[in-house]
């Protein structure tokens, strides 16, 4: 190949428009929502408590991160209506649908999801003491396919008291209510 031919070929390659590739459609993610309670009201809509304290905040959180139901995410909801014996079958339905993640609301739902799969990620929402219940190995390193948020962890009680003491060094009175721990701790 001569020098002029090479330059002409190289020049043509540089200015030739690149091929247009069709944009691949984004995969629509599938979230499985498993709830021990009854999120549907007798009239067919969402129950007021479920709508105000679970559904709307969850959808708003997704929306803030760019996930919009019906556009790039679909949510398959299953409610046990307070009947724990229904949860294993409902969890199995979500696993059969091959959801990307299961959001388990309440302890019985988290246990049912844990028993149904060890390959799909499970996010538990306030299951109680997740370590004591056997849902996770520890809060620092949950292990397995389960993660989430809990508010009743004994490991956090000491930290909460320390924060309280720091902000209110000399309280006049303190009152705690709840289930007493198996090993009471003394606060100094």
Secondary structure, 3 states (H helix, E strand, C coil): CCHHHHHHHHHHHHHCCCCCCCCCCCCCEEEEEEECCCCECCCCCECHHHHHHHHHHHHHHHHHCCCCECCCEEEEEEECCCCHHHHHHHHHHHHHCCCCEEEEECHHHHHHHHHHCCCCEEEEECCCCCCCCCCCCCCCCCCCCEEEECCCCHHHHHHHHHHHHHHCCCCCCCCCCCCCCCCCCCCC
